[in-house]
Amino acid sequence: MRILKSNPLFRLVNDFLGDAPQPSNLIIQIITGVTLAMHYNPTSAFFFLVYLHIGRVIFILMMAIAFLGYVLPYGQMSGFSVNNATLNRFFALHFVLPFVLAALVLMHLIVLHDGAGSSNPLGVSDLITIFLFILILSIFVFFMPNVLGVIAMFSAIIILLTLPFMDLNKGNGIQYRSISRIAFFIFVADFLLLMKLGAVHVESPFIELGQICTIIYFMYFLIIIPFISLLENSLVDLNNN
């Protein structure tokens, strides 16, 4: 354990991973952060937050990066007043400066959370959240970019195993259960529609329709079957009484 205190790098990691108390909302911060990163959309809200930093180095550097990328489509938006020498230099800067921007953002977060104080409920430093977020996001980006899609496909098969536990109906079969038959035929139609949607182009409105059908697919096992089972059991009990 002595090396954790003596080595400068290990001491920094130990200060934030070992000794520092962690906020109770750490998991929420990680989940919401990854979700926002995956669903990022350059709308006005993003630029509103950027404008809050107007006049800062990070804001000016981001404007410079955006300008360098804007002039790269030679002859379309930048005009014909520039040539290869300018474009080559602008491309190099447009590629390098985002790394500088990322370093400045990290330095900004370190100063904000470690120096100016933290805004988490415990009032303690939560720089660990930043490291964990970067680590988890990097794992998804660099090593498992398609893992979430694989999980969804795998879950569509595994959820079939929940059927014996979700079907709470006292009777066997659905030949005398009219509500269950209707729900089953709706599920079959949804299943066939999903098969059809899997063969079309990934574009609107097929994307939205596929999302709706996917929700219905999982709802059938997790919500519809238990609800209909309890409903039909209640109707049978009322009929017998």
The 8 nearest C-alpha neighbors of each residue, nearest first, counted from 0:
[[1, 3, 2, 4, 5, 13, 9, 10],
 [2, 0, 3, 4, 5, 6, 10, 9],
 [1, 3, 5, 4, 0, 6, 9, 10],
 [4, 2, 9, 10, 1, 0, 5, 6],
 [5, 3, 10, 2, 1, 6, 9, 0],
 [4, 6, 2, 3, 1, 7, 10, 9],
 [5, 7, 9, 8, 2, 10, 4, 3],
 [8, 6, 10, 9, 11, 5, 4, 3],
 [9, 7, 11, 10, 6, 12, 3, 13],
 [8, 10, 3, 12, 6, 11, 7, 13],
 [9, 11, 4, 13, 7, 3, 8, 12],
 [12, 10, 14, 8, 9, 13, 7, 15],
 [13, 11, 9, 10, 14, 15, 16, 8],
 [12, 14, 17, 10, 16, 15, 11, 9],
 [15, 13, 18, 11, 12, 17, 19, 16],
 [14, 16, 19, 13, 12, 127, 17, 18],
 [17, 15, 13, 12, 14, 127, 18, 19],
 [16, 18, 13, 14, 15, 19, 12, 20],
 [17, 19, 14, 15, 13, 16, 20, 21],
 [18, 20, 15, 14, 17, 21, 16, 124],
 [21, 19, 18, 22, 123, 124, 17, 125],
 [20, 22, 19, 125, 23, 25, 123, 124],
 [23, 21, 24, 25, 121, 119, 125, 20],
 [22, 24, 25, 21, 120, 121, 26, 119],
 [25, 23, 27, 22, 26, 28, 119, 120],
 [24, 26, 28, 27, 23, 22, 29, 128],
 [27, 25, 29, 28, 24, 30, 23, 31],
 [28, 26, 30, 24, 29, 25, 31, 32],
 [29, 27, 25, 31, 26, 30, 32, 24],
 [28, 30, 32, 26, 27, 31, 132, 33],
 [31, 29, 27, 33, 32, 28, 34, 26],
 [30, 32, 34, 28, 33, 29, 27, 35],
 [31, 33, 29, 35, 34, 30, 28, 36],
 [32, 34, 36, 30, 35, 31, 29, 37],
 [35, 33, 31, 37, 36, 32, 30, 38],
 [34, 36, 38, 32, 37, 33, 39, 31],
 [35, 37, 33, 39, 34, 38, 32, 136],
 [38, 36, 34, 35, 39, 33, 32, 40],
 [39, 37, 35, 36, 34, 40, 33, 41],
 [40, 38, 36, 35, 37, 41, 34, 42],
 [39, 41, 42, 38, 45, 36, 35, 37],
 [42, 40, 45, 39, 43, 46, 44, 38],
 [43, 41, 44, 40, 45, 46, 39, 47],
 [42, 44, 46, 45, 47, 41, 48, 40],
 [45, 43, 47, 42, 46, 48, 41, 49],
 [46, 44, 48, 47, 43, 42, 41, 49],
 [45, 47, 49, 43, 48, 44, 50, 42],
 [48, 46, 44, 50, 49, 45, 43, 51],
 [49, 47, 51, 45, 46, 50, 44, 52],
 [48, 50, 46, 51, 47, 52, 45, 58],
 [51, 49, 53, 47, 52, 48, 46, 58],
 [50, 52, 48, 49, 53, 47, 46, 54],
 [53, 51, 50, 55, 49, 58, 54, 48],
 [54, 52, 50, 55, 51, 58, 49, 59],
 [53, 55, 52, 58, 56, 59, 57, 50],
 [54, 56, 58, 53, 57, 52, 59, 60],
 [55, 57, 59, 58, 60, 54, 103, 52],
 [58, 56, 60, 55, 59, 61, 100, 103],
 [57, 59, 61, 55, 60, 56, 53, 52],
 [60, 58, 62, 56, 61, 57, 63, 55],
 [61, 59, 63, 57, 62, 58, 56, 64],
 [62, 60, 64, 58, 63, 59, 57, 65],
 [61, 63, 65, 59, 60, 64, 66, 58],
 [62, 64, 60, 66, 61, 65, 67, 59],
 [65, 63, 61, 67, 66, 62, 93, 60],
 [64, 66, 62, 68, 63, 67, 69, 61],
 [67, 65, 69, 63, 68, 64, 62, 70],
 [68, 66, 64, 69, 65, 70, 93, 89],
 [67, 69, 65, 71, 66, 70, 93, 64],
 [68, 70, 66, 67, 71, 65, 72, 77],
 [69, 71, 77, 68, 67, 72, 76, 66],
 [70, 72, 68, 73, 69, 86, 67, 90],
 [73, 71, 75, 70, 76, 74, 77, 69],
 [74, 72, 71, 75, 77, 78, 70, 76],
 [73, 75, 78, 79, 77, 76, 72, 80],
 [76, 74, 73, 72, 77, 78, 79, 70],
 [75, 77, 78, 74, 72, 70, 73, 69],
 [78, 76, 70, 73, 75, 74, 72, 79],
 [77, 79, 74, 76, 80, 75, 73, 81],
 [78, 80, 74, 81, 77, 73, 82, 75],
 [79, 81, 78, 82, 77, 74, 73, 85],
 [82, 80, 79, 85, 83, 86, 78, 77],
 [81, 83, 85, 84, 86, 80, 79, 73],
 [82, 84, 86, 85, 87, 81, 88, 73],
 [85, 83, 87, 86, 82, 88, 81, 89],
 [86, 84, 88, 87, 83, 82, 89, 81],
 [85, 87, 83, 89, 88, 84, 90, 82],
 [88, 86, 90, 84, 85, 89, 83, 91],
 [89, 87, 91, 85, 90, 86, 92, 84],
 [88, 90, 86, 92, 91, 87, 67, 93],
 [89, 91, 93, 87, 88, 92, 86, 94],
 [92, 90, 88, 94, 93, 89, 95, 87],
 [91, 93, 95, 89, 94, 90, 96, 88],
 [92, 94, 90, 91, 64, 67, 95, 96],
 [93, 95, 91, 92, 96, 90, 97, 98],
 [96, 94, 92, 97, 98, 93, 91, 99],
 [95, 97, 99, 98, 92, 93, 94, 100],
 [98, 96, 100, 99, 95, 101, 94, 93],
 [99, 97, 101, 100, 96, 95, 102, 94],
 [100, 98, 96, 102, 97, 101, 103, 95],
 [99, 101, 97, 103, 98, 102, 96, 104],
 [100, 102, 98, 104, 103, 99, 97, 105],
 [103, 101, 99, 105, 100, 104, 106, 98],
 [102, 104, 106, 100, 105, 101, 107, 99],
 [105, 103, 107, 101, 106, 102, 100, 108],
 [104, 106, 108, 102, 107, 103, 109, 101],
 [107, 105, 103, 109, 104, 108, 102, 110],
 [106, 108, 104, 110, 105, 109, 103, 111],
 [109, 107, 111, 105, 110, 106, 112, 104],
 [110, 108, 106, 112, 111, 107, 113, 105],
 [109, 111, 114, 107, 113, 108, 112, 106],
 [110, 112, 108, 115, 109, 114, 113, 107],
 [113, 111, 117, 116, 109, 110, 124, 114],
 [112, 114, 110, 109, 124, 116, 111, 115],
 [115, 113, 110, 116, 111, 112, 109, 117],
 [116, 114, 111, 112, 113, 110, 117, 109],
 [117, 115, 112, 114, 113, 111, 124, 118],
 [116, 118, 112, 124, 122, 119, 123, 125],
 [117, 119, 122, 120, 116, 123, 112, 121],
 [118, 120, 122, 121, 117, 22, 123, 125],
 [121, 119, 122, 118, 22, 23, 24, 123],
 [122, 120, 123, 119, 22, 23, 118, 21],
 [121, 123, 119, 120, 117, 118, 124, 116],
 [124, 122, 121, 117, 125, 119, 20, 116],
 [123, 125, 117, 113, 126, 112, 116, 122],
 [126, 124, 127, 128, 123, 21, 112, 22],
 [125, 127, 128, 129, 124, 112, 15, 130],
 [126, 128, 125, 130, 129, 15, 131, 16],
 [129, 127, 131, 126, 130, 125, 132, 25],
 [128, 130, 132, 126, 127, 131, 133, 125],
 [131, 129, 127, 133, 132, 128, 134, 126],
 [130, 132, 134, 128, 133, 129, 135, 127],
 [131, 133, 129, 135, 134, 130, 29, 136],
 [132, 134, 136, 130, 131, 135, 137, 129],
 [133, 135, 131, 137, 132, 136, 130, 138],
 [136, 134, 138, 132, 137, 133, 131, 139],
 [135, 137, 133, 139, 138, 134, 132, 140],
 [138, 136, 140, 134, 139, 135, 141, 133],
 [137, 139, 135, 142, 136, 141, 140, 134],
 [138, 140, 143, 144, 136, 137, 142, 141],
 [141, 139, 137, 144, 138, 142, 136, 143],
 [142, 140, 138, 137, 139, 143, 144, 136],
 [141, 143, 138, 139, 140, 144, 137, 145],
 [142, 144, 139, 146, 145, 140, 141, 138],
 [145, 143, 140, 139, 146, 142, 141, 147],
 [146, 144, 148, 143, 147, 149, 139, 140],
 [145, 147, 149, 143, 148, 144, 150, 139],
 [148, 146, 150, 149, 145, 151, 144, 143],
 [147, 149, 151, 150, 146, 145, 152, 153],
 [150, 148, 146, 152, 147, 151, 153, 145],
 [151, 149, 147, 153, 148, 152, 154, 146],
 [152, 150, 154, 148, 149, 153, 155, 147],
 [153, 151, 149, 155, 154, 150, 148, 156],
 [152, 154, 150, 155, 156, 151, 149, 157],
 [153, 155, 157, 151, 156, 152, 158, 150],
 [156, 154, 152, 153, 158, 157, 151, 159],
 [157, 155, 154, 153, 158, 159, 152, 160],
 [158, 156, 154, 159, 160, 155, 153, 161],
 [157, 159, 160, 161, 156, 155, 154, 220],
 [160, 158, 157, 161, 162, 156, 155, 220],
 [161, 159, 158, 162, 157, 163, 156, 164],
 [160, 162, 158, 159, 164, 163, 165, 220],
 [161, 163, 165, 164, 160, 159, 166, 220],
 [164, 162, 166, 165, 161, 160, 167, 159],
 [163, 165, 162, 161, 166, 167, 160, 225],
 [164, 166, 162, 225, 163, 167, 161, 224],
 [167, 165, 163, 168, 225, 164, 224, 162],
 [168, 166, 228, 165, 225, 169, 229, 164],
 [167, 169, 228, 170, 166, 232, 229, 231],
 [170, 168, 167, 232, 171, 228, 166, 231],
 [171, 169, 168, 172, 173, 232, 176, 175],
 [172, 170, 173, 169, 168, 174, 175, 176],
 [171, 173, 174, 170, 175, 176, 168, 179],
 [172, 174, 176, 175, 180, 179, 171, 177],
 [175, 173, 176, 172, 177, 180, 171, 179],
 [176, 174, 173, 177, 172, 180, 170, 179],
 [177, 175, 173, 179, 178, 174, 180, 231],
 [176, 178, 180, 179, 175, 181, 173, 174],
 [179, 177, 181, 180, 176, 182, 227, 231],
 [178, 180, 182, 176, 181, 177, 183, 173],
 [181, 179, 183, 177, 178, 182, 173, 184],
 [180, 182, 178, 184, 183, 179, 185, 177],
 [183, 181, 185, 179, 180, 184, 186, 178],
 [182, 184, 186, 180, 185, 181, 179, 187],
 [185, 183, 187, 181, 186, 182, 188, 180],
 [184, 186, 182, 188, 183, 187, 189, 181],
 [185, 187, 183, 189, 184, 188, 190, 182],
 [188, 186, 184, 190, 189, 185, 191, 183],
 [189, 187, 185, 191, 190, 186, 192, 184],
 [188, 190, 186, 192, 187, 191, 212, 185],
 [189, 191, 187, 193, 188, 192, 186, 194],
 [192, 190, 194, 188, 193, 189, 187, 195],
 [193, 191, 195, 189, 194, 190, 188, 196],
 [192, 194, 196, 190, 195, 191, 197, 189],
 [195, 193, 191, 197, 192, 196, 190, 198],
 [194, 196, 192, 193, 197, 198, 191, 199],
 [197, 195, 193, 198, 199, 194, 192, 209],
 [196, 198, 194, 195, 199, 193, 200, 209],
 [197, 199, 196, 195, 200, 194, 193, 201],
 [200, 198, 196, 197, 201, 195, 205, 202],
 [201, 199, 202, 198, 205, 196, 197, 203],
 [202, 200, 206, 199, 205, 203, 197, 196],
 [203, 201, 200, 206, 205, 204, 199, 207],
 [204, 202, 205, 206, 207, 201, 208, 200],
 [203, 205, 206, 207, 208, 202, 209, 201],
 [204, 206, 203, 208, 207, 202, 209, 196],
 [207, 205, 209, 203, 204, 208, 202, 201],
 [206, 208, 210, 209, 204, 205, 211, 203],
 [209, 207, 205, 211, 210, 206, 204, 212],
 [208, 210, 212, 206, 207, 211, 205, 213],
 [209, 211, 213, 207, 208, 212, 214, 206],
 [210, 212, 208, 214, 213, 209, 215, 207],
 [213, 211, 215, 209, 214, 210, 189, 216],
 [214, 212, 216, 210, 215, 211, 209, 217],
 [213, 215, 211, 216, 212, 217, 218, 210],
 [214, 216, 218, 212, 213, 217, 219, 211],
 [217, 215, 213, 214, 219, 218, 212, 186],
 [218, 216, 219, 214, 215, 220, 221, 213],
 [219, 217, 215, 221, 222, 220, 216, 214],
 [220, 218, 223, 217, 216, 221, 222, 224],
 [221, 219, 218, 217, 224, 222, 223, 162],
 [220, 222, 218, 219, 217, 223, 224, 165],
 [223, 221, 218, 225, 224, 219, 220, 226],
 [222, 224, 219, 226, 225, 227, 218, 220],
 [223, 225, 227, 226, 220, 222, 219, 166],
 [226, 224, 228, 165, 227, 166, 223, 222],
 [227, 225, 223, 229, 228, 224, 222, 230],
 [226, 228, 230, 224, 229, 225, 223, 231],
 [229, 227, 168, 225, 167, 231, 230, 226],
 [228, 230, 232, 226, 227, 231, 233, 225],
 [229, 231, 227, 233, 228, 232, 226, 234],
 [230, 232, 234, 228, 233, 229, 227, 235],
 [233, 231, 229, 235, 234, 230, 228, 168],
 [232, 234, 236, 230, 231, 235, 229, 237],
 [233, 235, 231, 237, 232, 236, 238, 230],
 [236, 234, 238, 232, 237, 233, 231, 239],
 [237, 235, 233, 239, 238, 234, 240, 232],
 [236, 238, 234, 240, 235, 239, 233, 232],
 [239, 237, 235, 236, 240, 234, 233, 232],
 [240, 238, 236, 237, 235, 234, 233, 232],
 [239, 237, 238, 236, 235, 234, 233, 232]]
